Amino acid sequence: MTSPRFSDLGVSTPVSDALAARGIDVPFPVQELAIPDALAGKDVLVRSRTGSGKTLAFALPIVERLKNDAPRPAVVILVPTRELCSQVAEEFDDLARAKGLRSAAVYGGVSIQVQSKAAGKAHILIATPGRLEDISERRMVDLSKVQILVLDEADRMLDMGFQPQVDRIVRRIPKDRQTMFFSATLDGAVGNMASHYTRDAVRHEIVGATETVDEADHRFIPVEPGKKVEMLIEILAEDDRGLALVFVRTKHGADRLVHKLKRQGVHAAAMHGDMTQAAREKAFARFEAEHVNVLIATDVAARGLDLDNISHVINFDPPNDDKSYLHRVGRTARAGRSGTGVTFVQPLEQGDVGRMAARLKLHDEFQGEGMKVAPPRTVFSSRGRGSRRRR
């Protein structure tokens, strides 16, 4: 059976041509499932990880459904980070132009006056919750005629504490609207949020066979203290490497590692929360354009990164939990490509990392390097020496 084309899903010729100009001809599974329902005006709930093609799953129905005389704004797309806001806005540029529509991005760290002026002229507004709440409270933008609401990476918005702002924004938007909700999970608080914001939503789930990134090659490398930089340089020298995203635990650690690599002839850039927005955007732009092919980042700074050509994600410092591992390694093996996730494991970290690997069904990859998965931790109760519970 041949794969459908975008035209088979109801996408118009001008928009299909805009996609073809970017080399995009065949829809990804999430697009194939979500676009027909979204085009029909239905609310949709989509569980799909970053890198699955979800942006086009809501962008295409939006540009197809909007008319040139639609209110400004007619669409609000909420995203958790400035970087993701910029990237989603860039994704809309040629699609909106193909239909005679205007889009704008609104996020913190830049002039509120400039952004609010652009927002007032845009049919499609892509925004972080804090900045959109700010300009709407100042009456710089009117949300009372919004027809479509999109929440992208809703689980991260909750993780980052944005639900109060999101709730206040949604109260400003008409209840009679279409809502599209995208998240890596639809359980717990995220599920409650989804059910509160949507009506009779059609649910689609794009998940792998395991609880991790199926397309990636997962490697766990034992390394002695003081040898991590040496091991990193060895991996960065591999012939098949494209862009490499290296995760560290702290902002100072990112800067220190950049300096150490430069002394060894490896050109890298840092990206962390202590940098200004302009500096972060510059670092990302250099990485995206491959002026530097190694980016050293903290978890918070990398939350919005969305590039298809990252071949290696390297956990120089192991993640704190399973979810962080999935978010990090999910930055590679995207858009149908393969990729490699590498985690350095020092002797004192083997127990925690090994248990994480086991929970993620990566115990074979972990043990393949000669390390053993430690048993689950037990915590002894004060009620008696024999009482214990699993942590």
Disulfide bonds with the S-S distance in Angstrom:
none
